[in-house]
């Protein structure tokens, strides 16, 4: 009888602890005032310059930080804000930071919108100690002037400090990047299954995509990020790849895919377990994202020493085809990689990079090849 009495009490206690933990940890989506729509008090403003470390609700700012309204002019340049009506600009050595409640030992990705203003080689240093990465933002992938970036980290405690810092030193302290719409998403390491040796082959697990920004999310090269925002995959190139969703693009399978937007400088790779001497079949989809990326697109696939070029004649209106590469494993670990052969620009916008879409990557061993 004692066991019967104690069991509900224990269940209630366990449930209460879990509920409490849920309440204190951050949910997927915008951070506290992540879109900067909650403005500083007028007493904390000197023109566009924010005065006081705690002036912007939800954030702590250091250095020359400006609060920018959409449509504001700087000389002959019109400053555009991607989400809502307000953003912040980080001047020389300026930063914004926010403490976030997280689950210790988990992986998270940060997604944020950024645009450069008057400096040519603007960069952003994103830090969640001990992880840190410098994101080059001088290459603009969309004609709007804004791009969304993702960066990932692994937690070492149940509270972390996110810091976004402009390390630039310009003659004009106002020549710094604009920041808007900062969000977070928990990442769950995918596992292989009996139907697919590849992990996250459909790219369904990845960074947060803002529901109202049709630009996708740029995933930086792995030299900038030790923890990939695209679980199981790394960007093994000098340029970023674009993570896209079915709400704004054509996606061959599921809700997410990857667009290779930087030619041969835009590549994704994954190392999988294989058995030496066994034959495997790597299959995948190649297509276009329905974003006016028209013309001759080519995806190159690599599986160890085996290669395959897959041409795709794109009309830029969405579509895909399947391709497959057979190979015999020569190692117990095989590197699978995809890249785009050519640089391509959108036919309706010659200032926006685009490329072929890769999706639904599957790897299986063949018993009787």
C-alpha positions as CSV (number, residue, x, y, z in Angstrom):
1,X,0.0,0.0,0.0
2,X,2.8,2.4,0.8
3,X,4.2,1.9,-2.8
4,X,0.8,2.7,-4.2
5,X,0.6,5.9,-2.1
6,X,4.1,7.1,-2.9
7,X,4.0,6.5,-6.6
8,X,1.6,9.3,-7.5
9,X,3.6,11.7,-5.2
10,X,6.8,10.8,-7.0
11,X,5.2,11.2,-10.4
12,X,3.8,14.6,-9.4
13,X,7.2,15.7,-8.1
14,X,8.9,14.5,-11.3
15,X,6.4,16.3,-13.4
16,X,6.8,19.5,-11.4
17,X,10.6,19.4,-11.9
18,X,10.2,18.9,-15.6
19,X,7.7,21.7,-15.9
20,X,9.9,24.1,-14.0
21,X,12.9,23.2,-16.3
22,X,10.7,23.9,-19.3
23,X,9.7,27.3,-18.0
24,X,13.2,28.5,-17.4
25,X,14.8,27.3,-20.7
26,X,14.5,29.3,-23.9
27,X,12.1,28.2,-26.5
28,X,12.8,28.0,-30.3
29,X,12.3,31.4,-31.9
30,X,13.2,35.0,-31.2
31,X,15.2,35.9,-28.2
32,X,13.9,38.4,-25.6
33,X,13.3,41.5,-27.8
34,X,15.2,39.6,-30.5
35,X,13.8,41.9,-33.2
36,X,14.5,45.1,-31.2
37,X,11.0,46.4,-31.6
38,X,11.0,47.3,-27.9
39,X,12.7,50.7,-28.1
40,X,15.0,52.4,-25.5
41,X,13.5,55.3,-23.5
42,X,13.9,58.7,-25.2
43,X,16.1,59.7,-22.2
44,X,18.6,56.9,-23.3
45,X,18.9,58.2,-26.8
46,X,21.2,60.9,-28.2
47,X,20.1,61.1,-31.8
48,X,20.4,57.5,-33.0
49,X,23.1,56.6,-30.5
50,X,22.1,54.5,-27.5
51,X,23.2,55.8,-24.2
52,X,23.5,53.4,-21.3
53,X,24.4,49.7,-21.2
54,X,20.9,48.5,-20.3
55,X,19.0,51.0,-22.5
56,X,17.8,48.4,-25.1
57,X,15.2,46.1,-23.3
58,X,16.5,42.5,-23.1
59,X,20.1,43.4,-24.1
60,X,23.3,44.7,-22.7
61,X,25.2,46.9,-25.2
62,X,28.9,48.0,-25.2
63,X,30.4,50.8,-27.2
64,X,29.0,52.8,-30.1
65,X,25.5,51.2,-30.7
66,X,22.8,52.9,-32.8
67,X,19.1,52.3,-32.8
68,X,18.0,52.4,-36.4
69,X,14.5,53.0,-37.8
70,X,13.5,51.5,-41.1
71,X,13.8,54.1,-43.9
72,X,16.4,56.1,-42.1
73,X,18.9,57.8,-44.4
74,X,22.7,57.9,-44.0
75,X,24.0,60.3,-46.7
76,X,22.6,59.0,-50.0
77,X,22.0,55.5,-48.5
78,X,18.6,54.3,-47.3
79,X,18.8,52.0,-44.3
80,X,16.4,49.0,-44.7
81,X,15.2,46.9,-41.8
82,X,14.2,43.3,-42.7
83,X,11.9,42.5,-39.8
84,X,9.6,45.0,-38.1
85,X,10.5,48.7,-37.9
86,X,13.8,48.7,-35.9
87,X,17.3,47.3,-35.9
88,X,20.6,48.1,-34.2
89,X,23.9,49.0,-35.7
90,X,27.2,48.1,-34.2
91,X,30.0,50.7,-34.6
92,X,33.7,50.1,-34.0
93,X,34.4,47.4,-31.4
94,X,30.7,47.6,-30.3
95,X,28.7,44.6,-29.1
96,X,25.3,43.5,-27.9
97,X,24.8,40.6,-25.5
98,X,22.1,38.6,-23.8
99,X,22.0,35.8,-21.2
100,X,20.1,32.8,-22.3
101,X,18.7,29.9,-20.2
102,X,19.6,26.7,-21.9
103,X,19.9,22.9,-21.2
104,X,23.5,22.0,-20.3
105,X,25.2,19.7,-22.8
106,X,22.8,20.4,-25.7
107,X,23.6,21.9,-29.1
108,X,21.9,25.2,-30.2
109,X,22.0,27.4,-33.3
110,X,21.6,31.1,-33.4
111,X,20.0,32.7,-36.5
112,X,20.3,36.4,-37.0
113,X,19.8,39.0,-39.8
114,X,22.7,41.2,-40.8
115,X,23.5,43.8,-43.4
116,X,26.6,45.7,-44.0
117,X,26.4,49.5,-44.4
118,X,29.3,51.7,-45.6
119,X,32.4,49.6,-44.7
120,X,33.7,47.2,-47.3
121,X,35.0,44.3,-45.3
122,X,32.6,44.0,-42.4
123,X,32.6,41.1,-40.0
124,X,30.8,39.9,-36.9
125,X,32.3,37.9,-34.1
126,X,29.6,35.7,-32.5
127,X,30.5,34.1,-29.1
128,X,29.0,31.8,-26.6
129,X,32.0,30.9,-24.5
130,X,34.2,28.9,-25.1
131,X,32.9,28.8,-28.7
132,X,33.5,31.8,-31.0
133,X,33.4,32.4,-34.8
134,X,34.1,35.4,-37.1
135,X,31.4,35.7,-39.8
136,X,32.4,37.6,-42.9
137,X,29.4,39.5,-44.2
138,X,31.0,41.4,-47.2
139,X,29.5,38.9,-49.7
140,X,25.9,39.8,-50.1
141,X,23.8,36.8,-51.3
142,X,20.5,38.6,-51.8
143,X,19.6,41.9,-53.6
144,X,17.7,43.1,-50.5
145,X,21.1,43.8,-48.8
146,X,20.1,41.5,-45.9
147,X,21.2,38.0,-45.3
148,X,20.3,35.6,-42.5
149,X,23.2,33.7,-40.9
150,X,23.3,30.7,-38.6
151,X,26.0,29.8,-36.0
152,X,26.0,26.8,-33.6
153,X,27.4,26.1,-30.2
154,X,27.4,23.5,-27.4
155,X,26.4,24.5,-23.9
156,X,28.6,23.9,-20.9
157,X,26.2,25.3,-18.3
158,X,22.5,26.0,-17.9
159,X,22.9,29.7,-18.7
160,X,25.1,31.2,-21.5
161,X,26.0,34.7,-22.7
162,X,25.5,35.3,-26.4
163,X,27.7,38.1,-27.6
164,X,27.5,39.7,-31.1
165,X,30.5,42.0,-31.6
166,X,31.8,44.1,-34.5
167,X,35.6,43.8,-34.4
168,X,36.0,46.4,-37.2
169,X,37.9,49.7,-36.9
170,X,36.7,52.2,-39.4
171,X,37.4,56.0,-39.7
172,X,33.6,56.5,-39.3
173,X,32.5,54.8,-36.1
174,X,29.0,54.5,-37.6
175,X,30.2,52.3,-40.5
176,X,29.2,49.1,-38.9
177,X,26.8,46.2,-39.6
178,X,23.1,46.3,-38.9
179,X,21.7,43.5,-36.8
180,X,18.1,42.4,-36.5
181,X,15.9,39.4,-35.7
182,X,18.1,37.2,-33.4
183,X,16.6,33.7,-32.8
184,X,17.7,30.4,-31.2
185,X,16.8,26.8,-31.9
186,X,17.8,23.6,-30.1
187,X,19.6,21.0,-32.3
188,X,19.2,17.3,-31.9
189,X,22.0,15.0,-33.2
190,X,20.4,12.8,-35.9
191,X,21.2,9.1,-36.1
192,X,21.5,6.6,-39.0
193,X,18.6,4.2,-39.6
194,X,18.1,0.8,-41.3
195,X,16.7,2.8,-44.3
196,X,19.6,5.3,-44.5
197,X,23.2,5.3,-43.4
198,X,23.4,9.0,-43.9
199,X,22.4,11.2,-40.9
200,X,20.1,14.1,-41.5
201,X,19.9,13.1,-45.2
202,X,16.8,15.1,-45.8
203,X,18.2,18.2,-44.0
204,X,15.1,18.4,-41.8
205,X,17.2,19.2,-38.7
206,X,18.8,22.6,-38.9
207,X,18.8,26.2,-37.8
208,X,15.8,28.4,-37.2
209,X,14.3,29.9,-40.3
210,X,12.3,33.1,-39.8
211,X,8.7,32.6,-41.1
212,X,8.5,36.1,-42.7
213,X,12.0,36.4,-44.4
214,X,12.2,34.8,-47.8
215,X,16.0,34.6,-47.9
216,X,16.8,31.3,-46.3
217,X,19.7,31.0,-43.9
218,X,23.4,31.0,-44.7
219,X,25.4,28.3,-43.0
220,X,29.1,29.4,-42.8
221,X,32.1,27.3,-43.6
222,X,33.3,25.0,-40.8
223,X,36.4,27.1,-40.3
224,X,34.1,29.7,-38.8
225,X,32.0,27.3,-36.7
226,X,33.2,24.3,-34.8
227,X,29.7,23.1,-34.3
228,X,27.6,22.9,-37.5
229,X,24.1,24.4,-37.5
230,X,23.3,21.6,-39.9
231,X,23.7,18.5,-37.7
232,X,25.9,15.7,-39.2
233,X,27.0,17.9,-42.1
234,X,29.9,20.4,-42.4
235,X,30.4,23.2,-44.9
236,X,33.8,22.3,-46.4
237,X,34.4,25.4,-48.5
238,X,35.2,29.1,-48.5
239,X,31.6,30.2,-49.1
240,X,28.4,29.5,-47.2
241,X,25.6,27.2,-48.3
242,X,21.9,28.3,-48.0
243,X,19.4,26.4,-45.9
244,X,15.9,26.8,-47.4
245,X,12.4,25.9,-46.5
246,X,9.3,24.8,-48.4
247,X,7.4,27.9,-47.2
248,X,9.5,30.2,-49.5
249,X,11.2,27.8,-52.0
250,X,10.6,24.6,-53.9
251,X,12.0,21.7,-51.9
252,X,12.2,18.2,-53.4
253,X,11.3,16.3,-50.3
254,X,10.1,17.3,-46.8
255,X,10.3,20.9,-45.5
256,X,14.0,21.7,-45.8
257,X,16.8,21.4,-48.3
258,X,20.2,23.0,-49.1
259,X,21.0,25.3,-52.0
260,X,24.7,25.4,-53.1
261,X,25.0,29.1,-53.8
262,X,28.8,29.6,-54.2
263,X,29.9,27.3,-57.0
264,X,32.9,25.1,-56.2
265,X,33.4,27.2,-53.1
266,X,30.1,26.0,-51.7
267,X,30.3,22.4,-50.6
268,X,28.7,20.2,-47.9
269,X,30.2,16.9,-46.6
270,X,29.5,14.1,-44.2
271,X,31.7,11.2,-43.1
272,X,29.8,7.9,-42.8
273,X,30.6,4.5,-41.5
274,X,31.1,1.9,-44.2
275,X,32.5,-1.7,-44.5
276,X,35.6,-2.2,-46.7
277,X,34.8,-4.1,-49.9
278,X,31.0,-3.6,-49.7
279,X,29.1,-2.0,-52.5
280,X,27.0,1.0,-51.7
281,X,24.4,3.1,-53.5
282,X,24.3,6.9,-52.9
283,X,21.1,8.5,-54.1
284,X,20.0,12.1,-53.9
285,X,17.8,14.8,-55.5
286,X,19.1,17.7,-57.6
287,X,16.8,20.5,-58.6
288,X,16.1,24.3,-58.4
289,X,14.4,26.3,-55.7
290,X,11.8,28.1,-57.8
291,X,13.8,31.3,-57.3
292,X,14.6,32.2,-61.0
293,X,17.9,30.2,-60.9
294,X,17.6,29.3,-64.5
295,X,20.2,27.7,-66.8
296,X,22.6,24.7,-66.8
297,X,23.2,23.6,-63.2
298,X,25.6,20.8,-62.3
299,X,26.1,19.1,-58.9
300,X,29.2,17.0,-58.3
301,X,28.9,14.1,-55.9
302,X,31.8,12.4,-54.2
303,X,31.8,9.1,-52.3
304,X,35.4,8.3,-51.3
305,X,37.2,8.1,-54.6
306,X,34.1,7.7,-56.7
307,X,32.6,10.8,-58.4
308,X,29.5,11.7,-60.4
309,X,28.4,14.9,-62.2
310,X,24.7,15.4,-62.4
311,X,23.6,18.1,-64.9
312,X,20.2,19.8,-64.4
313,X,18.6,22.1,-66.9
314,X,16.7,24.6,-64.8
315,X,13.9,26.8,-65.8
316,X,14.0,28.5,-62.4
317,X,10.4,27.5,-61.6
318,X,11.0,24.5,-59.3
319,X,11.6,20.8,-60.1
320,X,14.1,18.1,-59.5
321,X,15.5,14.8,-60.6
322,X,17.0,11.8,-58.8
323,X,20.6,10.6,-59.3
324,X,22.6,7.7,-57.9
325,X,26.3,6.8,-57.5
326,X,27.5,3.3,-56.9
327,X,30.8,2.7,-55.2
328,X,32.9,0.1,-53.3
329,X,34.0,1.2,-49.9
330,X,37.8,1.3,-49.5
331,X,37.7,2.4,-45.9
332,X,35.6,2.0,-42.8
333,X,34.8,5.7,-43.1
334,X,33.7,7.3,-46.3
335,X,33.5,11.0,-47.0
336,X,30.3,12.0,-48.9
337,X,30.5,15.5,-50.5
338,X,28.4,17.6,-52.8
339,X,29.4,20.8,-54.6
340,X,28.1,23.0,-57.4
341,X,30.3,23.2,-60.5
342,X,29.3,26.7,-61.6
343,X,28.6,30.1,-60.1
344,X,25.0,31.1,-61.0
345,X,23.0,34.3,-60.7
346,X,19.3,34.6,-60.6
347,X,17.8,35.5,-64.0
348,X,15.5,38.2,-62.5
349,X,18.2,39.6,-60.3
350,X,21.8,39.7,-61.4
351,X,23.0,40.7,-57.9
352,X,21.8,37.5,-56.1
353,X,23.8,34.3,-56.1
354,X,21.9,31.0,-56.5
355,X,22.6,27.4,-57.3
356,X,21.3,23.9,-57.5
357,X,19.3,22.4,-54.6
358,X,20.4,19.1,-53.0
359,X,18.0,17.1,-50.9
360,X,16.9,13.6,-49.8
361,X,20.4,12.1,-49.6
362,X,20.3,8.3,-49.0
363,X,23.1,5.7,-48.6
364,X,22.5,2.0,-48.5
365,X,24.6,-1.1,-49.0
366,X,23.8,-3.4,-51.9
367,X,23.8,-7.1,-51.0
368,X,24.0,-8.4,-54.6
369,X,25.4,-5.7,-56.8
